[in-house]
Amino acid sequence: MMSSTMYLPWLRTGMGAFLPTPGVAPLPADPVLAMKVALKRGGTTDTTHEHSVQLRGPGHVVALDPGVVVREEPPRQAQKITPTTFPHVELREPDLPWRHTPLGDKNGRVPPWIVLICVRVQDGVSVEWDRISKRSVLHIDAALVPHELPDLAESWAWAHVQVSGLGPDNKDPIAHLEKFPDDVIARLVCPRHLRPFTRYLCAIVPAFRAGVEAALGRVPETTDLRPAWPRDNAEPVALPMFHSWGFTTGEGEDFEDLVGRLRYREAPTGLGERPLQLLASAVADISADGPPALLRGALYATDAAPVDKLTPPGVAERLAALWTVQPGEGAGDPVVLPPRYGLGQAADPRSPWFAQLNHHPGHRVGAGLGAEAVLRHQEELVAASWEQLEQARTAAITLRHAQLAAEIGRSQANRIAALPEGDKLQLTARAHTRILDGSGVTIRARLLADGLPDGALIPRMRRLTRGGAPVSRRRPAATGTLAGSLATRILQAPEVMVRAATWTRPNGLGRRQDVAPVQAGKQAPKPTTSPTQPFTVRLRPLDVHVGRLRDRLRGPAAPTLSEQDGLPDALRLMPRFDVPLSRWLVDIDPEVIVPGLGEVADDTVMLLEPNRVFVEAVLAGANDALVRELAWREFPVDARGSAFRVFWDGADGVDALEMKRWTKLLGQHAAAANADNAANAANTANAAVLLRGELFRRYPDLLIYAARRNGDAVITQPPTCFGRLTTDTCYALFASKTAELLADWWIVFEELPHAPRFGLDSPTTKPPTASSLSWSHFAGNAAQVEALEHAPATLPATWGPDAPKTWGRDAGAIAKLTLQHPIRCALRLNELLR
């Protein structure tokens, strides 16, 4: 169910609700209500009591509770605020602005007893501490009063009540207030015409002279209902501030104006690439004047050359020679060689990506940048790694116990394997209900199905047939125990098995089962266990302990254990970090992401390609550096693990497989490209939109997505990743390819919906409408617009018949007309090309 919002011009509750409706004649400054209470007895009125209740006017209020203000707009100490916004405050108590107002007008409009003012910080405006009232007092010179303070004759227009959450059938805001008090607030608005790049001070002050005197600690005349300042005041004004804050404005353009400045521009030649100079090395002969190599960043121009053409001929071979140590080199001392990135993580060093990463100058630089990002954050990463390991400290004790139990289990299994089959069954009888055979059923169920009496393996049978017992002395077993020999013979001889099924078991040998007798001449049933295939008990102590240890080691630091690997000698863990490495690279240098970024002009929309090769090189370098650092810190690290798998900022998922699963060339290990990571398919980035302009600095939390029309429906495509390079530059990655974005899609910029804001649009030549009121609609020319300090509350006579006629009716109507709705602008890329 959709909810709606209603704006009321004023509200009185409690005893104030019993005051007469405002009219032409004002009420007394301290109105008195005559209350009558009728007492009834037996259904008839017995007596009536009268009592007078005196209400307090504005001359009795000296302060406001600081908690009554729940929101300030613009926020306190905010910078670069759009000048089209009206400053306002929201009050927790919805009737507070009119609670102490004793007068009204013939139109039913009630002015508030407190107002919000907004003054420029300048000479002639000062704030001083008053020692008598113990509060800050705003002092304004007489010449500035007409410019800095609003007309109190129109204060009724700039205070209203907002009722939220009303259903389509609920039109009674008062009943809604009683049921949902948190949905109703009061708002004080200052209709100030803000100027660009100006500091302002906002304050809640009394609207009546009596309120000013009371707040300043003087003895007021409570019947003095004159305004706190007349419009033609010729004296300085001192106003006690119940609440105050400040902010600074920025440029005069709003969201819609800034979006209109955006233009599509082709990527400059070489954007996304940077030449590398290979310096001479003491290990290999790489000349300083050798052929240049290129570093391709994370985003690059769509018409760039293929990756395999970026390496000069012979450079890869000469880099590969760096790891070849000649005999006698170093004279007994260890030779320090450049790192081979990903050596510990590679399942097979012969994989094509390993040589490509280490023998390509640009890819080595990418891996080095990933390593540098890790080294810059090494302390916090190591600390976080030990925190992740803390969950496995108790598991280390479990590992030692599991190692001991597994060793004992193997020893016992070897001893049991040497016993006759029947003795194996007798010795392991208590575990038959928990051990499965090869077909997945328990051993007990298998033996009962094969015809072995359930009493043949019970402790009483073993006591009756133990060595030295009468039965054993009369007929000793050839090998093993008599009970085990009996169980073996029953399982191996079909005729014995049939006869055993008809036994009447002695008391204590097990429960009696009703078995159909074998008729004469009938062939005995064929047993399910062949006599030539002795029954083998499946004991798996190692599997059990590995499974228990795996259950204990859950979480991001859990190692991979399998029955084939067995129990490790010690726990080797790899912590997991979801921090996007691109964010750390931006801290190093934004041009690492887009080399040549400084050449991009302002107010630009540009299409680029994401470089998966660079992404995987950075991830490889970061994982390699973390393994080396953790090993140096004596952390029990799993060298084959991958702690970093996320590169792009805002990615929902991972950007690459674990490095031990890399088997191809760099750039071909995206997690979305594999069947076991199908959940990441939507995160495949095929095109990037680079955005630079004042819009992205002024509105850092705007929404960006792609949209296209499919018949009457609109299909939207959110970016798979979104990140910032500088304060005014950001990027968005999309799953669609570049050609598809140019052909079918629109790029949508949407202002993030915030709490309600009010104001007037920048000057325009368009006629006034209910959804677009501008400062120019209240003046005849540009000079008059510039001279306006506060928006007037009266309906301009110049408005045509199509203009909204509700302006000036009451505060609720003005609030509805000045409400600033979030703006959504859609730009088609192929139209921006022209």
C-alpha positions in Angstrom: 0.0 0.0 0.0 1.4 3.4 -1.0 1.7 6.0 1.7 1.3 9.7 1.2 2.5 12.9 3.0 0.3 15.8 4.0 1.3 19.3 5.0 -0.8 21.2 7.5 -0.5 25.0 8.0 -0.5 24.8 11.8 -1.4 22.5 14.6 -2.6 22.9 18.2 -2.9 20.0 20.7 -3.7 19.6 24.4 -5.3 22.6 26.0 -4.4 24.8 23.0 -6.8 22.8 20.9 -9.7 24.4 22.9 -8.7 27.9 21.9 -11.1 29.6 19.4 -10.2 29.4 15.8 -8.0 32.4 14.8 -10.0 35.3 13.5 -9.8 39.0 13.0 -9.5 39.9 16.6 -6.4 38.6 18.4 -6.7 36.5 21.6 -5.3 37.9 24.8 -1.5 37.4 25.3 -2.2 34.9 28.0 -5.6 33.4 27.1 -7.8 32.0 29.8 -10.0 28.9 29.2 -13.1 28.3 31.3 -13.4 24.6 32.0 -16.7 23.0 33.2 -16.9 19.5 34.7 -20.4 17.9 35.1 -20.8 15.2 37.6 -23.6 12.7 37.1 -25.3 10.4 39.5 -27.7 7.8 38.4 -27.8 9.2 34.9 -28.7 12.8 36.0 -26.4 15.7 36.5 -25.7 16.2 40.2 -23.4 19.2 40.1 -21.2 21.3 37.8 -17.8 22.6 38.7 -16.2 25.5 36.8 -12.4 26.2 36.7 -10.3 28.7 34.8 -7.1 27.5 33.1 -4.6 30.2 32.0 -2.3 29.5 29.1 1.1 31.0 28.7 2.0 33.2 25.8 5.4 33.9 24.2 6.5 36.2 27.0 6.9 33.2 29.4 9.4 31.1 27.4 13.1 31.6 28.1 14.7 28.5 26.4 14.0 25.4 24.3 15.0 21.8 25.1 18.0 21.0 22.8 16.6 17.6 22.0 13.5 19.2 20.3 15.4 19.8 17.1 15.8 16.5 15.2 17.3 17.7 11.9 19.1 20.6 10.4 19.1 21.3 6.7 21.7 22.1 5.4 23.7 19.9 7.9 25.8 21.6 10.5 29.2 22.9 9.1 28.3 21.6 5.6 30.3 22.9 2.7 29.4 23.8 -0.9 25.7 23.6 -0.4 23.5 24.3 -3.5 22.1 27.8 -3.1 18.6 26.8 -4.3 17.9 25.1 -0.9 15.8 26.8 1.9 17.4 26.3 5.3 15.0 24.6 7.7 14.8 22.7 11.0 12.5 19.8 12.0 11.0 19.8 15.5 10.1 16.6 17.4 6.9 18.2 18.9 4.6 19.0 16.1 2.6 21.7 17.9 5.6 23.6 19.3 5.7 26.5 16.8 2.1 27.5 17.6 1.9 26.4 21.3 2.3 30.0 22.6 0.9 32.0 19.7 -2.2 34.0 20.9 -3.3 35.5 17.6 -4.3 34.7 14.0 -5.8 36.4 11.0 -9.1 36.3 9.2 -7.9 33.6 6.8 -7.3 31.2 9.6 -3.5 31.5 9.4 -1.6 31.2 12.6 1.9 32.7 12.8 4.5 30.8 14.9 5.9 32.3 18.1 9.4 31.2 17.0 10.9 31.6 13.5 14.1 30.5 11.7 16.4 33.2 10.4 19.5 32.8 8.1 21.9 35.7 8.0 25.2 36.2 6.1 28.4 36.2 8.2 29.7 39.7 7.5 30.6 42.9 9.2 27.6 44.2 11.2 26.6 40.7 12.2 28.1 39.2 15.3 27.4 36.7 18.1 28.1 37.6 21.7 27.7 35.8 25.0 25.1 37.5 27.3 26.1 37.1 30.9 22.6 37.8 32.2 20.7 35.3 30.2 23.6 32.8 29.9 23.1 32.4 26.2 24.4 33.5 22.8 22.8 36.6 21.3 22.8 37.6 17.7 23.5 41.3 17.0 22.6 42.8 13.7 23.2 46.4 12.7 20.1 48.5 11.8 21.1 48.9 8.1 21.3 45.2 7.7 17.9 44.2 9.3 15.8 44.7 6.1 18.2 42.5 4.1 19.1 39.8 6.6 15.8 39.2 8.5 12.5 38.1 7.0 9.3 39.9 7.1 7.4 38.7 10.3 4.1 39.7 8.7 4.6 36.6 6.5 5.9 34.2 9.2 2.7 32.2 8.9 3.9 30.9 5.5 7.2 29.4 6.7 6.1 27.0 9.5 4.1 23.9 8.8 3.4 20.3 10.0 4.3 17.3 8.0 2.2 14.1 8.4 3.8 11.0 6.9 2.6 7.5 6.4 -1.0 8.3 5.5 -2.8 5.6 3.6 -4.9 6.3 0.5 -8.1 6.0 2.6 -6.8 7.8 5.7 -7.5 11.5 5.4 -7.6 12.3 9.1 -4.2 13.6 10.1 -5.2 14.3 13.7 -6.3 10.7 14.2 -3.0 9.6 12.6 -1.1 11.8 15.0 -2.7 10.1 18.0 -2.0 6.6 16.7 1.5 7.2 15.1 3.0 10.2 16.9 6.5 9.6 15.3 5.0 10.2 11.8 4.2 13.9 12.6 6.8 16.7 12.8 6.9 20.4 12.7 9.2 22.4 10.4 10.5 25.9 10.5 11.7 27.2 7.1 13.7 30.3 6.2 12.9 31.4 2.6 16.4 33.0 2.2 17.8 33.6 -1.2 21.2 32.0 -0.7 24.2 33.3 -2.6 27.1 31.2 -4.0 30.3 30.8 -1.9 28.9 32.5 1.2 28.9 31.6 4.9 25.6 31.7 6.7 24.4 31.5 10.3 21.0 30.0 11.0 19.1 30.4 14.3 15.8 29.8 15.9 14.7 33.1 17.6 11.5 34.5 19.2 9.0 36.1 16.8 7.5 38.5 19.4 9.0 41.3 21.4 7.8 39.8 24.7 9.6 36.5 23.8 12.9 38.4 23.1 12.7 40.2 26.5 12.0 37.0 28.4 14.8 35.0 26.7 17.2 37.9 27.5 16.5 37.6 31.2 14.5 40.8 31.4 11.0 41.4 32.9 8.8 41.4 29.8 5.4 42.9 29.2 3.6 39.6 28.5 0.8 41.6 26.8 3.3 43.1 24.3 2.5 41.3 21.0 4.6 43.5 18.8 7.0 41.6 16.4 10.5 41.0 17.5 11.7 43.4 14.7 9.7 45.7 12.5 10.4 45.7 8.8 11.4 49.4 8.8 13.6 49.1 11.9 16.0 51.9 12.5 17.8 50.4 15.4 20.1 47.5 15.9 18.5 44.2 16.8 19.7 41.8 19.5 18.0 38.3 19.2 18.5 35.5 21.7 19.2 32.2 19.8 17.4 29.2 21.1 19.3 27.0 18.5 21.9 27.8 15.9 24.3 26.3 13.3 26.2 27.4 10.2 27.1 26.3 6.7 28.7 27.5 3.5 27.3 27.5 0.0 29.0 26.5 -3.2 28.3 27.1 -6.9 24.9 28.2 -7.9 24.1 25.3 -10.2 21.9 22.5 -9.0 21.8 18.8 -9.9 19.9 19.3 -13.1 22.2 22.1 -14.3 25.3 20.0 -13.6 23.9 17.0 -15.5 23.2 19.2 -18.5 26.9 20.2 -18.6 28.0 16.6 -19.3 29.4 15.8 -22.7 30.6 12.5 -24.3 34.2 12.7 -25.4 36.4 10.2 -27.2 39.3 8.8 -25.1 42.6 10.6 -25.9 45.2 8.7 -27.7 47.1 6.5 -25.2 44.7 7.0 -22.4 45.1 4.0 -20.0 48.8 3.3 -21.0 52.1 4.5 -19.7 55.5 3.9 -21.2 58.0 2.1 -19.0 61.8 2.7 -19.0 63.8 -0.5 -18.4 66.9 0.4 -16.4 70.2 -1.5 -16.4 70.5 -4.4 -14.0 73.5 -5.9 -12.3 72.2 -9.4 -12.9 71.2 -9.3 -16.5 72.2 -7.1 -19.4 69.1 -4.9 -19.9 70.2 -1.7 -21.5 68.9 1.6 -20.3 68.3 2.6 -24.0 66.4 -0.6 -24.8 63.1 -0.7 -26.4 60.2 0.9 -24.4 57.5 -1.2 -22.8 54.0 -0.2 -21.8 52.0 -0.4 -18.6 48.3 -0.8 -19.3 46.2 0.2 -16.3 42.9 -1.2 -15.0 40.9 0.9 -17.5 42.1 1.9 -21.0 40.8 3.2 -24.3 38.7 0.9 -26.3 40.8 1.2 -29.5 44.1 0.2 -27.8 46.4 -2.4 -29.3 46.1 -6.1 -28.2 48.0 -7.0 -25.0 50.5 -9.4 -26.8 51.8 -6.5 -28.8 52.8 -4.4 -25.8 56.0 -6.4 -25.0 59.0 -5.4 -27.1 60.7 -8.3 -28.8 63.4 -10.0 -26.6 62.4 -8.3 -23.4 60.6 -11.3 -22.0 63.6 -13.6 -22.7 66.0 -11.2 -21.0 63.7 -10.9 -18.0 63.5 -14.7 -17.7 67.3 -14.8 -17.5 67.2 -12.8 -14.2 66.4 -16.0 -12.3 69.3 -18.0 -13.8 72.2 -18.1 -11.5 75.5 -18.9 -13.1 78.0 -21.3 -11.4 80.2 -19.5 -8.9 78.1 -16.4 -8.9 78.0 -14.9 -5.5 81.2 -16.5 -4.2 79.4 -18.5 -1.6 77.0 -15.8 -0.5 73.3 -16.1 -1.3 72.3 -14.3 -4.5 69.3 -12.0 -4.1 67.0 -12.3 -7.1 63.9 -10.4 -8.1 60.7 -12.0 -6.7 58.8 -14.5 -8.8 55.3 -13.4 -8.1 52.8 -16.2 -7.5 55.4 -19.0 -7.0 53.9 -20.2 -3.8 50.3 -20.0 -5.1 50.9 -21.6 -8.5 49.7 -25.2 -8.6 52.1 -25.7 -11.5 54.9 -23.2 -12.2 54.7 -24.3 -15.8 51.2 -22.7 -16.1 51.2 -20.1 -18.9 50.1 -17.3 -16.5 53.2 -17.7 -14.3 55.7 -17.0 -17.0 53.5 -14.2 -18.5 53.3 -12.5 -15.1 57.0 -12.6 -14.3 58.4 -12.1 -17.8 56.3 -9.1 -18.9 57.4 -5.7 -17.7 53.9 -4.3 -17.5 52.5 -7.3 -15.7 55.4 -7.3 -13.2 54.7 -3.6 -12.5 51.0 -4.5 -11.9 52.1 -7.3 -9.5 54.5 -4.9 -7.8 51.7 -2.4 -7.3 49.6 -5.0 -5.6 52.6 -5.9 -3.4 53.1 -2.2 -2.6 49.5 -1.8 -1.6 49.9 -4.8 0.8 53.1 -3.4 2.3 51.5 0.0 2.9 48.8 -1.8 5.0 51.0 -4.6 6.3 50.5 -3.8 10.0 46.7 -3.8 9.9 46.7 -6.9 7.6 48.9 -8.9 9.9 46.8 -7.9 12.9 43.6 -8.9 11.2 45.2 -12.2 10.2 46.0 -13.0 13.8 42.4 -12.1 14.7 41.1 -14.5 12.1 43.5 -17.2 13.3 42.2 -16.7 16.9 39.1 -18.7 16.0 41.3 -21.7 15.1 43.5 -21.7 18.2 41.2 -24.2 19.9 41.2 -26.1 16.6 45.0 -26.5 16.9 44.4 -28.5 20.2 41.7 -30.5 18.3 44.3 -31.2 15.6 46.8 -32.6 18.1 44.0 -34.8 19.7 43.0 -35.9 16.2 46.5 -36.8 15.3 46.8 -38.9 18.5 43.4 -40.5 17.9 44.2 -41.2 14.2 47.5 -42.9 15.2 45.8 -45.0 17.7 43.0 -45.8 15.2 45.6 -46.9 12.6 47.3 -49.1 15.1 44.1 -50.7 16.2 43.0 -51.2 12.6 46.2 -53.0 11.8 45.7 -55.3 14.8 42.1 -56.0 13.9 43.0 -56.7 10.3 45.3 -59.6 11.4 42.4 -61.3 13.3 40.1 -64.0 11.8 36.9 -62.7 10.3 34.8 -63.9 13.2 37.0 -62.4 15.8 36.9 -59.1 13.9 33.1 -59.1 14.2 33.2 -60.0 17.9 35.8 -57.3 18.7 34.0 -54.5 16.8 30.4 -55.6 17.7 29.7 -52.4 19.7 30.5 -50.2 16.6 28.4 -52.2 14.1 25.5 -49.7 14.4 27.8 -46.8 13.4 30.1 -48.2 10.7 28.9 -48.6 7.1 29.9 -51.2 4.7 30.6 -50.7 1.0 26.9 -50.5 0.0 26.0 -47.8 2.5 24.2 -49.9 5.2 25.4 -50.5 8.7 27.3 -53.6 9.5 24.7 -54.7 12.0 21.9 -54.5 9.3 24.1 -56.4 6.8 24.9 -59.2 9.3 21.2 -59.6 10.3 20.3 -59.7 6.6 22.9 -62.4 6.0 21.3 -64.6 8.7 23.7 -64.1 11.6 21.7 -64.4 14.8 21.8 -61.2 16.7 22.8 -63.1 19.8 26.0 -64.4 18.2 27.9 -61.2 18.9 26.7 -60.2 22.3 29.0 -60.1 25.4 27.2 -63.2 27.0 28.1 -65.3 24.0 31.7 -64.3 24.3 31.7 -65.1 28.1 30.2 -68.5 27.5 32.9 -69.4 24.9 35.9 -67.6 26.4 39.1 -69.7 27.0 38.8 -72.0 30.0 35.0 -72.1 29.8 33.4 -75.6 29.8 32.3 -75.2 26.2 35.8 -74.2 25.0 37.4 -77.1 26.9 35.1 -79.6 25.3 35.5 -78.2 21.8 38.3 -75.6 21.4 38.5 -73.4 18.3 41.2 -74.2 15.7 42.2 -70.4 15.4 41.1 -67.4 17.4 38.2 -67.6 19.8 35.3 -70.1 19.8 32.7 -67.3 19.5 34.6 -65.8 16.5 34.9 -69.3 14.9 31.2 -69.9 15.3 30.3 -66.5 13.7 32.7 -67.2 10.8 31.2 -70.7 10.2 27.7 -69.4 10.2 28.5 -66.7 7.7 30.5 -69.0 5.4 28.3 -72.1 5.3 24.8 -71.8 3.8 23.5 -74.9 5.5 24.7 -73.8 8.9 23.1 -70.4 8.2 19.7 -72.0 7.5 19.9 -74.2 10.6 21.0 -71.3 12.7 17.9 -69.4 11.6 15.7 -72.1 13.3 17.6 -72.1 16.6 15.7 -71.5 19.8 18.2 -69.2 21.5 19.0 -69.6 25.1 18.0 -66.9 27.5 20.5 -64.0 27.2 21.6 -64.8 23.6 19.4 -62.2 22.1 15.8 -61.5 21.2 13.7 -64.3 19.6 12.7 -63.9 16.0 10.0 -65.8 14.3 11.6 -67.5 11.3 9.7 -69.7 8.9 11.1 -73.3 9.1 12.8 -74.8 6.1 10.7 -77.4 4.5 12.2 -80.8 3.6 13.4 -81.0 0.0 13.6 -77.3 -0.3 16.9 -75.7 -1.4 18.4 -73.4 1.2 18.3 -69.7 0.3 21.5 -68.4 -1.2 23.3 -66.1 1.2 23.9 -62.5 0.3 27.6 -62.8 1.3 29.6 -65.2 -0.7 31.6 -67.8 1.3 34.6 -67.2 -1.0 34.6 -63.4 -0.2 35.2 -63.0 3.5 33.4 -60.1 5.2 35.7 -57.1 5.8 35.0 -54.5 8.5 35.4 -51.0 7.1 37.2 -49.0 9.8 38.0 -45.4 8.7 39.5 -43.6 11.7 41.3 -41.0 9.5 38.2 -40.1 7.6 36.3 -39.5 10.9 38.9 -37.3 12.4 39.4 -35.3 9.2 35.7 -34.6 9.1 35.6 -33.5 12.7 38.5 -31.1 12.2 36.9 -29.7 9.1 33.7 -28.9 11.0 35.7 -27.1 13.7 37.6 -24.9 11.2 34.7 -23.0 9.5 34.9 -19.4 8.5 37.2 -17.3 6.3 40.4 -18.8 7.6 39.4 -22.4 7.3 42.0 -24.6 5.4 41.0 -27.1 2.8 41.2 -30.6 4.3 40.4 -33.9 2.5 40.6 -37.5 3.3 43.3 -38.0 0.6 45.5 -35.3 2.2 45.0 -36.7 5.7 45.7 -34.7 8.8 48.4 -32.0 8.4 51.4 -31.8 10.7 50.2 -28.3 11.7 47.4 -25.9 10.7 48.2 -23.8 7.7 45.6 -21.0 7.2 45.1 -18.2 4.7 43.1 -15.3 6.0 40.6 -13.7 3.7 40.1 -10.0 3.0 37.3 -8.5 1.0 38.8 -5.0 0.7 38.9 -4.0 -3.0 42.5 -3.5 -4.0 41.5 -0.8 -6.5 40.8 1.5 -3.5 44.3 1.0 -2.2 45.8 1.7 -5.7 43.8 4.9 -5.9 45.5 6.0 -2.6 48.9 5.3 -4.2 48.0 7.2 -7.4 44.7 7.4 -9.3 46.6 7.2 -12.6 47.5 3.6 -11.7 43.8 2.8 -12.5 43.7 5.1 -15.6 47.1 6.2 -16.7 46.8 9.7 -18.3 43.7 10.6 -16.2 44.9 14.2 -15.9 44.3 14.7 -19.6 40.5 14.0 -19.3 38.5 17.3 -19.5 35.9 18.3 -17.0 32.2 17.4 -17.5 33.2 14.3 -19.5 31.5 11.0 -20.1 33.9 8.5 -21.6 33.8 4.8 -22.5 36.7 2.6 -21.6 37.6 -1.1 -21.4 38.4 -3.0 -18.1 41.7 -4.7 -18.2 41.3 -8.1 -16.6 45.0 -8.9 -17.2 46.1 -6.0 -15.0 43.5 -7.0 -12.4 44.9 -10.5 -12.0 48.4 -9.3 -12.0 47.6 -7.0 -9.1 45.8 -9.8 -7.2 48.8 -12.1 -7.8 51.3 -9.6 -6.5 49.1 -8.8 -3.4 48.7 -12.4 -2.5 52.4 -13.2 -3.0 53.4 -10.2 -0.8 51.0 -11.1 2.0 52.2 -14.7 2.1 55.8 -13.6 2.3 55.0 -11.1 5.1 53.0 -13.5 7.1 55.7 -16.2 6.8 58.2 -13.6 8.0 56.0 -12.9 11.0 55.9 -16.6 11.8 52.2 -16.8 10.9 51.1 -20.4 10.0 50.2 -19.3 6.5 49.0 -21.6 3.7 51.2 -20.5 0.9 48.7 -21.8 -1.7 45.8 -19.8 -0.4 44.5 -16.5 -1.9 43.7 -13.8 0.6 42.7 -11.2 -2.0 40.2 -12.0 -4.7 38.4 -8.6 -5.0 39.8 -5.8 -7.1 37.0 -3.5 -8.1 35.3 -1.2 -5.6 31.7 -2.0 -4.9 31.9 -5.5 -6.5 29.3 -8.0 -5.2 31.4 -11.1 -5.2 35.0 -12.0 -6.2 36.8 -11.0 -9.4 39.0 -14.0 -9.8 39.4 -17.7 -8.9 41.8 -18.8 -6.2 45.3 -18.7 -7.7 45.9 -22.4 -7.2 43.2 -22.9 -9.8 44.8 -20.7 -12.4 45.7 -22.7 -15.4 45.4 -20.2 -18.3 46.9 -16.9 -19.4 46.3 -13.8 -17.3 42.8 -12.3 -17.6 41.1 -15.7 -18.1 40.4 -16.6 -14.5 37.3 -14.6 -13.8 35.1 -16.2 -11.2 32.0 -15.6 -13.3 33.4 -17.6 -16.2 33.3 -20.9 -14.2 30.3 -23.1 -13.6 31.0 -23.4 -9.9 30.8 -19.6 -9.6 27.7 -19.0 -11.6 26.4 -16.6 -8.9 29.0 -14.1 -10.0 27.9 -14.1 -13.6 26.2 -10.8 -13.2 29.5 -9.3 -12.0 31.3 -9.7 -15.3 32.6 -6.3 -16.3 32.7 -5.8 -20.1 32.5 -2.0 -20.4 33.5 1.0 -18.2 32.0 4.5 -18.1 34.4 7.1 -16.8 32.7 10.2 -15.4 34.4 13.5 -14.5 32.7 16.8 -13.5 31.5 19.0 -10.7 28.3 16.9 -10.5 30.2 14.0 -9.0 32.0 16.2 -6.5 28.9 18.0 -5.4 26.7 14.8 -5.3 29.1 12.0 -4.2 26.2 9.6 -3.4 24.3 10.0 -6.7 22.9 6.8 -8.3 24.3 5.8 -11.8 22.8 3.0 -13.8 21.9 2.0 -17.4 18.4 1.7 -18.8 16.7 0.9 -22.0 13.1 0.6 -23.2 11.7 -2.8 -24.2 8.2 -2.1 -25.5 6.3 -0.4 -22.7 8.7 -1.7 -20.0 11.9 -0.1 -18.9 14.8 -2.5 -18.2 17.5 -1.2 -15.9 21.1 -2.5 -15.5 22.9 -1.4 -12.4 26.7 -1.2 -12.6 28.6 -4.3 -11.5 31.2 -2.0 -9.8 31.4 1.6 -8.9 34.3 3.5 -7.5 36.0 6.9 -7.2 39.3 8.0 -8.5 39.3 11.7 -7.3 36.7 13.9 -5.7 35.2 14.8 -9.1 36.0 11.6 -11.1 34.4 8.1 -10.8 33.9 5.0 -12.9 31.0 2.6 -13.3 31.5 -0.9 -14.8 28.6 -2.6 -16.7 28.0 -6.2 -17.9 27.0 -5.0 -21.4 29.7 -4.5 -24.0 30.7 -1.1 -25.3 28.9 -1.4 -28.6 25.7 -2.4 -26.8 25.9 0.6 -24.5 26.3 3.0 -27.4 23.4 1.4 -29.4 20.7 0.6 -26.9 21.3 2.0 -23.5 20.8 5.3 -21.7 23.0 6.3 -18.8 20.8 7.5 -15.9 22.0 9.9 -13.2 19.6 9.9 -10.2 19.8 12.1 -7.2 19.7 9.9 -4.1 16.4 10.5 -2.2 17.2 12.1 1.1 15.0 13.7 3.8 12.7 16.4 2.4 14.3 19.6 1.1 12.6 22.8 0.1 13.6 25.6 -2.1 13.3 27.4 -5.5 15.0 26.5 -8.7 17.7 28.7 -10.4 16.4 31.6 -12.5 14.8 30.4 -15.7 12.7 31.7 -18.6 10.1 29.0 -18.4 6.7 29.8 -16.9 5.9 28.8 -13.3 4.4 25.4 -12.7 3.6 23.4 -9.6 6.7 21.2 -10.1 9.1 24.0 -11.1 9.1 27.3 -9.3 12.1 29.5 -9.8 13.4 32.7 -8.2 12.8 34.5 -11.5 9.0 33.9 -11.1 9.0 36.4 -8.2 10.8 39.2 -10.1 10.5 41.0 -13.4 14.2 41.0 -14.4 17.6 39.7 -13.4 18.4 42.8 -11.3 15.2 42.3 -9.3 16.0 38.6 -8.8 19.4 39.5 -7.5 17.8 42.0 -5.1 15.5 39.4 -3.6 16.7 38.4 -0.1 13.6 36.3 0.9 10.9 34.6 -1.1 7.6 36.5 -0.8 4.6 34.7 0.6 2.0 36.5 -1.5 0.8 35.4 -4.9 2.6 37.4 -7.7 0.2 39.3 -10.0 2.3 38.4 -13.0 1.6 34.7 -12.9 -0.5 33.5 -15.8 -3.6 31.3 -15.6 -1.6 28.1 -15.8 0.5 28.9 -12.8 -0.3 27.4 -9.4 -3.0 29.5 -7.6 -2.4 27.9 -4.2 0.8 29.9 -3.6 0.1 32.2 -0.6 -3.0 30.3 0.6 -1.4 28.8 3.7 1.9 27.3 4.9 0.9 23.8 3.9 0.3 24.8 0.2 3.6 26.7 0.0 5.5 23.7 1.5 4.0 21.4 -1.2 5.0 23.8 -4.0 8.6 24.3 -2.7 9.3 20.7 -2.0 12.4 19.6 -4.0 11.9 16.2 -5.5 14.9 14.0 -6.4 15.9 14.5 -10.0 16.5 11.8 -12.5 18.3 12.6 -15.8 18.8 10.1 -18.6 21.4 10.7 -21.3 21.7 8.5 -24.4 25.4 7.9 -25.2 25.0 7.9 -29.0 23.2 11.2 -28.8 26.0 12.7 -26.7 28.4 11.7 -29.5 26.9 14.4 -31.7 
